[in-house]
Amino acid sequence: MITVTVSDLRDHLPDRIDDVRISNERIIVRKHKKDVAALVSVEDAQLLEALEDFIDLRAALEALEDHERDGAGMSIEDFRKELRL
């Protein structure tokens, strides 16, 4: 992982995009000595999205299990069937 300043990124954006695209490098962007953003490959961004979706689904399933344990509502099996899980 490399760190660049905002001004470096502005001056060398095509090169930095190639670093990410070709070398699968992750780039941290720094502004006023503080990390403020990251430039990552599409694959990394998609993986992050999938991870967030998994975490959200797990939380929803746990909430459903809590609700089912406490009574009334849809069963976890019915919920999974409805979502085709």
C-alpha positions as CSV (number, residue, x, y, z in Angstrom):
1,M,0.0,0.0,0.0
2,I,1.3,3.4,-0.9
3,T,0.4,6.8,0.4
4,V,0.2,9.9,-1.8
5,T,-0.9,13.5,-1.2
6,V,-3.9,15.0,-2.8
7,S,-1.7,17.2,-5.0
8,D,0.4,14.2,-6.1
9,L,-2.8,12.4,-7.0
10,R,-4.0,15.4,-8.9
11,D,-0.7,15.7,-10.8
12,H,-0.4,11.9,-11.5
13,L,-3.9,10.6,-11.6
14,P,-3.5,8.4,-14.8
15,D,-0.3,6.8,-13.3
16,R,-2.0,6.2,-10.0
17,I,-5.0,4.6,-11.7
18,D,-2.6,2.3,-13.6
19,D,-0.9,1.4,-10.3
20,V,-4.3,0.3,-9.0
21,R,-5.5,-1.3,-12.2
22,I,-2.3,-3.1,-13.3
23,S,-0.5,-3.8,-10.0
24,N,-3.6,-4.1,-7.9
25,E,-1.9,-1.5,-5.6
26,R,-4.0,0.2,-2.9
27,I,-3.4,3.9,-2.5
28,I,-4.1,6.0,0.6
29,V,-4.7,9.6,-0.2
30,R,-3.5,12.1,2.4
31,K,-4.6,15.7,2.9
32,H,-3.0,18.0,5.6
33,K,-1.1,15.0,7.0
34,K,-4.4,13.0,7.5
35,D,-5.5,9.9,5.6
36,V,-8.8,11.0,3.9
37,A,-9.5,8.5,1.1
38,A,-8.4,5.4,-0.7
39,L,-8.0,4.4,-4.3
40,V,-8.7,0.7,-4.8
41,S,-9.4,-1.7,-7.6
42,V,-12.9,-2.5,-8.8
43,E,-12.4,-6.0,-7.4
44,D,-11.5,-4.7,-4.0
45,A,-14.5,-2.4,-4.0
46,Q,-16.8,-5.2,-5.0
47,L,-15.3,-7.4,-2.3
48,L,-16.0,-4.7,0.3
49,E,-19.6,-4.3,-0.9
50,A,-20.1,-8.1,-0.7
51,L,-18.6,-8.1,2.8
52,E,-20.9,-5.3,3.9
53,D,-23.9,-7.2,2.4
54,F,-22.9,-10.3,4.3
55,I,-22.6,-8.4,7.6
56,D,-26.0,-6.8,7.0
57,L,-27.6,-10.1,6.2
58,R,-26.1,-11.7,9.3
59,A,-27.4,-8.9,11.5
60,A,-30.9,-9.2,9.9
61,L,-30.9,-13.0,10.5
62,E,-29.8,-12.5,14.1
63,A,-32.6,-9.9,14.6
64,L,-35.1,-12.3,13.1
65,E,-33.9,-15.1,15.4
66,D,-34.3,-12.8,18.4
67,H,-37.8,-11.9,17.3
68,E,-38.7,-15.5,16.7
69,R,-37.3,-16.5,20.1
70,D,-39.4,-13.8,21.7
71,G,-42.6,-14.9,20.0
72,A,-44.8,-13.9,17.1
73,G,-43.6,-13.0,13.6
74,M,-42.2,-14.9,10.7
75,S,-40.0,-17.9,11.4
76,I,-36.4,-17.8,10.3
77,E,-37.1,-20.7,7.9
78,D,-39.9,-18.8,6.2
79,F,-37.7,-15.7,6.0
80,R,-34.9,-17.7,4.4
81,K,-37.3,-19.3,2.0
82,E,-38.7,-15.8,1.1
83,L,-35.1,-14.6,0.4
84,R,-34.2,-17.9,-1.3
85,L,-31.3,-18.5,1.1
